[in-house]
Structure formats: structure tokens, C-alpha cells
Amino acid sequence: MLFGFILRINLDKGIPIIIASMPHPFIEIFAYCLLASALYKLNPAITRKVSNIFRTNKKSNISFKSTFTNFLKIYIFLALPLCIIAAFLETYV
């Protein structure tokens, strides 16, 4: 809606503003997609641990420690830096 207001008020100044603000959402959405995929991999390990508590015949465990370390690696080295870059783009571009 904000882009529509900018274009409605002044088309010549609105187009550069819209072009300058485009990298921010793409980088931020990509960071959240990486975070969601890491959480998707962590989910089976958690649900298997909890469901095995209540089962009589246990299913094989998925290593929670290794999936959690993989989640932290993705979060610390990929998602968090991309969110920081997106914040700087939102503020200064």
C-alpha cells in the first residue's frame, strides 16, 4: 500500500524509492526461509523424542544434538547475518 501511495503522489520520485527498497524484502524473506528449513529439520528430532516417551515399542531416535548443532550453524552463519544485512538495507538505502 505504501508503494501505491508513493506512486500516486509523485511518479518521478516514487520509482527510485521503490527500486531502492526492493533488496531488503528479498534478503529478509530468504533469511526466514533458511530459518524455516532449519527448524523443519529440527522438528522430527523433537517429536520423535517426545513420542518415544509415551510409546511401548520405541522408534529409532534421530540425534537431537546433531540436528540442533546443524540448526545453530544455519542460524548463526546464514540467517542472522542475512537479517542484519537486511536491517542495514532497510535503514540506510
Number of C-alpha atoms within 10 A of each C-alpha: 6 8 12 11 11 16 16 10 10 10 13 10 11 17 13 10 15 15 9 14 16 13 14 19 14 11 19 21 15 15 22 16 13 19 18 15 13 20 18 12 14 21 14 16 18 16 12 17 17 11 11 14 9 9 9 7 7 12 11 9 13 15 14 16 11 12 19 18 12 16 20 16 13 18 20 12 10 15 24 17 13 21 18 14 16 19 16 12 18 16 10 8 12
